[in-house]
Amino acid sequence: MPSTWNALRSEILKIEDKSFPPTLADSEKDLRRVADSPTGIFLALCSPSSPRVLGYIAADLLEKFPNIPGTASDPHFKKRDTIYLKSVAVHPDWRGRGLSITLIRECLRLVSERGIKRATAHIESGSLSRIGLVGRILKSFENWYGTGRTFDYVELPIER
């Protein structure tokens, strides 16, 4: 993935900056760590007419994210049977077209192919139904990273 990362790096970082407040934004190092991980899933959705990145998703084993609230207390932590969806972002010009759900579904399809049993994520409270996802809320966190917003730690179903 190094050559792919280098080709898409600046577009991905622009989307990250436009999508998250500084307290939630991942650093280039964090995103690159997932992209380079042998257990990670990093997908970039590109425009068919140009090399422009429209959105991306970054996910890896739950154990790779012990400092994110709720992950280390997950009963599956240390079982290596759960993928954590770390970041999903779509360029502002392309939002509202179902690209986030497309990225999430493709990630979950790859998770299933790998034989992973579970997937979890932190999603802004109320977003599951808004984007058309079914999931089980495991815990809620108010004022997520100082944003003033509540995020839910959710388990997402993996179709087999």
Helices and strands as residue ranges (DSSP letters): H 2-19, H 28-36, E 41-46, E 53-61, G 62-64, E 82-90, G 92-94, H 99-113, E 118-124, H 127-130, E 136-141, G 144-146, E 151-156
